[in-house]
Amino acid sequence: MTESLLSRLIDPKPLGPVEARATLDALVSPDSGDPERAALLVGLAVRKVSIDELALFAREIGRRAVRFPYPRSHGPVDLCGSGGARTPSYNVSTVSAFVVAAAGAPVIKHGNRSARGPCGSSDLLEALGLPVTTSLPFARATYRAVHLAFLHAPLYHPATRSVAAARKAVRIPTIFNQLGPLSNPANVPFQVVGVPDVRAAERSARVLGLLGRRRAMAVSSAEGCDEFSPAGTTLGLLSSGGRIYERTFEARAFLPREDRLGEWGPLPPSEAAEEALRVLAGGGGARRGSVLLTAGAALWVAGRVRTVSDGVEAARRALDSGRAEATLDRLREIAAHFAPPSGG
């Protein structure tokens, strides 16, 4: 089976739905061995999977996911960075999720631990005392309470766990690196995703459109970050109504000087958590600036405001009023009910 699939992957003819399903079945099947999985991963990497094929694989991942139901009238938004940027940055999208929810837009954020950097979304949330990596009911409880849920990818995509060893063994980016930001198990209608470069932005925007997102924007900063730059220029490619629109965002047009200065690079989990608390409490600096831009763009993509500028101002009010900080406090209160029993 693996040999025939590899032969098909070498053939440049586009894969169809049945072939994409068979390939993913072979990758996640418990009957497959790690050498076979590694060979398929390399075959897909060499193939340079097309936009249409990437959408097929994303649908197959979604078909196997644990569902996260919600009222469709809510229209939640996802914010995530894809990782792999040549210039790593702080966990902006994770902190922005609290701001967007506090500003009145439901958020269902998909994320994971960091594979290469010091702190991923799930690492930060764990450091803040939230049991996102261990509890499915916790996400449902927080969404009921404040319309904010964090979905830890391994909990919601159990089928992909079997590929972990092969991904590590091949030591190259695989198709799963591309699929992560495209595979929110809640199938949200709106999304903002940070990507490493312009080419990845176009691919992501087009795939998200094929996957049925009503509006989605892929962004990449001039510094090579997969987040909004608080100091310079960020390119955004918006997918809406079957078309792609290019937008350029200059930080100085949205942010005062004090929110464009300072470090906004990555931090290890404990320090990242301290910084999240500082920003949510109204602290200034470049990390706050990137959060304001990201949250403002998410509110605009989700149709909650008329312009990105309006979104940035709504995000600023959510921070400065204390509502974003109170949203985190509410999640921590809920987390106390999901704490593991102490040993005795």
C-alpha positions in Angstrom: 0.0 0.0 0.0 2.8 2.5 0.9 4.7 1.7 -2.3 1.6 2.4 -4.4 0.9 5.6 -2.6 4.5 6.8 -3.0 4.3 6.1 -6.7 1.2 8.2 -6.8 2.8 11.1 -4.9 5.7 11.1 -7.3 3.2 11.5 -10.2 2.6 15.2 -10.6 -1.1 14.6 -11.6 -3.3 16.4 -9.0 -4.6 14.2 -6.1 -8.3 13.6 -5.8 -10.4 13.3 -2.6 -10.1 9.5 -2.5 -6.3 9.6 -2.9 -5.9 12.3 -0.3 -8.0 10.2 2.1 -6.0 7.1 1.4 -2.7 8.9 2.0 -3.9 10.4 5.3 -5.4 7.0 6.3 -1.9 5.4 5.8 -0.2 8.1 7.8 -2.5 7.9 10.9 -3.3 4.1 10.8 -2.1 2.2 13.8 -1.1 -0.6 11.3 1.5 1.7 9.6 5.1 1.7 10.9 7.2 4.8 11.4 9.4 4.0 8.4 6.3 3.9 6.1 5.0 7.1 7.6 8.3 8.9 7.2 8.5 7.8 3.6 5.1 9.3 2.9 5.9 12.5 4.7 9.0 12.9 2.6 7.0 12.1 -0.5 4.5 14.8 0.3 7.3 17.3 1.0 9.0 16.5 -2.3 5.7 16.8 -4.1 5.1 20.4 -3.0 1.4 19.9 -2.3 -0.8 22.3 -4.2 -3.4 24.7 -2.7 -6.3 22.4 -3.8 -4.5 19.3 -2.3 -3.8 21.1 1.0 -7.5 21.9 1.3 -8.3 18.2 0.7 -5.9 17.1 3.4 -7.2 19.8 5.8 -10.8 18.4 5.2 -9.5 14.9 6.0 -7.9 16.1 9.2 -11.2 17.8 10.1 -13.2 14.7 9.4 -11.3 12.8 12.1 -11.3 15.6 14.7 -13.2 15.7 18.0 -16.0 18.2 17.4 -16.5 21.4 19.3 -20.1 22.4 18.9 -21.4 26.0 19.3 -24.4 28.0 18.0 -23.7 28.9 14.4 -25.2 32.4 15.0 -22.2 33.2 17.3 -19.7 33.5 14.4 -16.5 32.9 16.3 -13.1 33.8 15.1 -9.7 32.0 15.4 -6.4 33.7 15.8 -3.2 31.7 15.4 0.4 31.9 14.3 1.7 29.2 12.1 5.3 29.1 13.5 8.4 28.6 11.4 9.0 32.4 10.9 12.6 33.4 10.4 12.1 36.0 13.2 10.3 34.5 16.1 8.0 36.7 18.2 5.9 36.7 21.3 2.6 34.8 21.7 0.6 37.7 20.4 -2.4 35.8 19.0 -2.9 34.0 22.3 -3.0 37.2 24.4 -5.1 38.8 21.7 -7.8 36.1 22.1 -8.6 37.5 25.6 -8.9 41.0 24.2 -11.1 40.0 21.3 -13.5 38.0 23.6 -13.5 41.0 26.0 -14.4 43.3 23.1 -17.5 41.1 22.4 -16.5 38.7 19.6 -16.6 35.0 20.4 -13.2 33.3 20.0 -12.4 29.6 19.5 -8.6 29.4 19.2 -6.8 26.4 18.0 -3.2 25.9 19.2 -0.4 23.7 20.4 2.9 23.6 22.2 5.9 25.0 20.4 7.8 22.6 18.3 10.9 24.7 17.9 10.5 28.0 19.9 10.6 28.6 23.6 6.8 28.9 24.1 3.7 27.9 22.1 0.1 28.9 22.8 -0.6 25.9 24.9 2.7 26.4 26.9 1.7 29.9 27.7 -1.8 29.0 28.8 -0.5 26.2 31.0 1.9 28.7 32.6 -1.2 30.9 33.3 -2.8 28.0 35.2 -5.3 26.9 32.5 -5.8 23.1 32.0 -6.0 23.4 28.2 -3.7 20.5 27.5 -5.6 18.0 29.7 -9.3 18.8 29.7 -11.9 18.9 26.9 -14.7 20.0 29.3 -12.7 23.0 30.3 -12.9 24.5 26.8 -16.6 23.9 26.8 -17.0 25.5 30.2 -15.1 28.6 29.3 -17.0 29.0 26.0 -20.3 28.8 27.8 -19.1 31.4 30.4 -17.3 34.0 28.3 -17.5 32.8 24.6 -13.7 32.0 24.7 -12.3 28.5 24.2 -8.7 27.3 23.6 -8.5 24.0 21.7 -5.2 22.1 22.3 -4.6 20.4 19.0 -3.5 16.9 20.3 -6.7 16.6 22.3 -8.9 17.4 19.3 -6.9 15.6 16.7 -6.0 12.3 18.4 -5.5 10.5 15.1 -2.4 12.6 14.3 -0.6 11.4 17.5 0.7 8.4 15.6 2.6 10.5 13.2 4.6 12.4 15.9 7.6 10.0 15.9 7.9 10.0 12.1 7.6 13.8 11.9 10.5 14.1 14.4 12.6 11.5 12.5 12.5 13.1 9.1 13.7 16.4 10.5 12.1 18.6 7.9 8.9 20.6 7.8 6.1 18.3 6.8 2.6 18.8 5.5 1.3 18.8 9.1 3.2 22.1 9.8 1.0 23.6 7.1 -2.2 21.9 8.2 -2.1 23.0 11.9 -3.4 26.6 11.3 -6.0 25.3 8.8 -7.5 22.6 11.0 -9.5 24.2 13.7 -12.0 21.4 14.8 -14.7 24.0 15.4 -14.6 25.0 11.7 -14.9 28.6 12.6 -16.3 31.1 9.9 -13.6 33.7 10.6 -9.8 33.5 11.0 -6.7 35.5 11.3 -3.5 33.5 10.8 0.1 34.6 11.0 2.5 33.1 8.5 6.3 33.3 7.8 6.3 35.0 4.4 4.2 36.4 1.5 4.1 33.1 -0.4 2.7 31.3 2.7 0.2 34.1 3.2 -1.2 33.7 -0.3 -1.4 29.9 0.1 -3.1 30.1 3.5 -5.6 32.7 2.4 -6.6 30.7 -0.6 -6.9 27.4 1.3 -9.0 29.0 4.0 -11.3 30.3 1.3 -11.6 26.8 -0.1 -12.3 25.4 3.4 -15.4 27.7 3.6 -14.2 30.5 5.9 -16.5 33.5 5.2 -13.6 35.9 5.8 -10.0 35.0 6.6 -6.8 36.9 6.6 -3.2 35.7 6.5 -0.6 38.1 7.7 3.2 38.4 7.6 5.4 41.2 8.8 8.3 42.8 7.0 10.6 41.6 9.7 9.7 38.0 8.9 7.4 37.4 11.8 4.1 35.5 11.7 2.4 38.3 13.7 1.5 41.9 13.2 4.5 44.1 13.5 4.1 46.8 16.2 7.0 48.8 14.6 6.8 48.5 10.9 4.8 47.0 8.0 2.6 44.0 7.9 1.1 42.5 4.7 -2.4 41.0 4.9 -4.1 38.8 2.3 -7.8 38.8 2.9 -10.0 35.9 1.5 -13.6 37.1 1.2 -16.3 36.1 -1.3 -14.1 33.9 -3.3 -11.5 36.6 -4.0 -8.2 37.6 -2.4 -7.5 41.2 -1.4 -4.2 42.6 -0.4 -3.9 45.0 2.5 -0.8 46.8 4.0 -0.8 47.8 7.6 1.7 50.4 8.9 2.0 50.3 12.6 2.4 54.1 13.0 -1.0 54.6 11.4 -2.7 52.7 14.3 -0.4 53.0 17.3 1.1 55.8 19.4 4.8 55.8 19.8 4.8 54.2 23.2 3.1 51.1 21.8 5.7 50.7 19.0 8.8 50.7 21.1 10.6 47.8 23.0 11.1 44.1 22.6 8.4 41.8 21.2 10.5 38.6 20.8 9.6 35.2 22.4 9.9 34.4 26.0 10.0 31.1 28.0 6.6 30.1 29.4 6.9 31.5 32.9 8.2 34.9 31.6 5.6 34.8 28.8 2.9 34.4 31.4 4.2 37.4 33.4 4.2 39.5 30.2 0.7 38.4 29.4 -0.5 39.5 32.8 1.3 42.8 32.3 -0.2 43.5 28.9 -3.7 42.5 30.0 -3.4 44.8 33.0 -2.9 47.7 30.6 0.9 47.7 30.3 2.4 49.4 27.3 5.2 48.6 24.8 5.6 46.8 21.5 3.9 43.6 22.7 0.8 45.5 23.6 1.0 47.2 20.2 1.1 43.9 18.3 -1.8 42.7 20.5 -3.8 45.8 19.6 -3.2 45.3 15.9 -4.0 41.6 16.0 -7.1 42.0 18.0 -8.3 44.9 15.9 -7.8 43.0 12.7 -9.7 39.9 14.2 -12.6 42.1 15.2 -12.7 43.5 11.6 -12.4 40.2 9.9 -15.2 38.8 12.1 -17.4 41.8 11.0 -17.6 43.3 14.5 -16.3 46.7 13.4 -16.3 48.8 10.3 -12.6 49.2 9.9 -9.3 47.9 11.4 -8.8 51.3 13.0 -12.2 50.8 14.8 -11.1 47.4 15.8 -7.8 48.7 17.3 -9.8 51.2 19.3 -12.2 48.6 20.5 -9.3 46.4 21.5 -7.7 49.4 23.4 -10.9 49.9 25.3 -11.1 46.2 26.2 -7.5 46.4 27.6 -7.7 49.8 29.3 -11.1 49.1 30.9 -9.8 45.9 32.6 -12.3 43.7 30.7 -9.5 41.7 29.0 -7.8 41.1 32.3 -11.2 40.1 33.9 -11.7 37.6 31.1 -8.5 35.8 32.1 -9.5 36.0 35.7 -12.8 34.3 34.9 -11.0 31.5 33.0 -8.7 31.0 36.1 -11.8 30.8 38.3 -13.3 28.1 36.1 -9.9 26.3 36.0 -10.1 25.8 39.7 -13.0 23.4 39.2 -10.9 21.3 36.8 -7.7 21.0 39.0 -6.6 17.4 39.5 -7.2 16.0 43.0 -4.2 16.3 45.3 -2.5 13.1 46.4 -2.9 11.8 49.9 
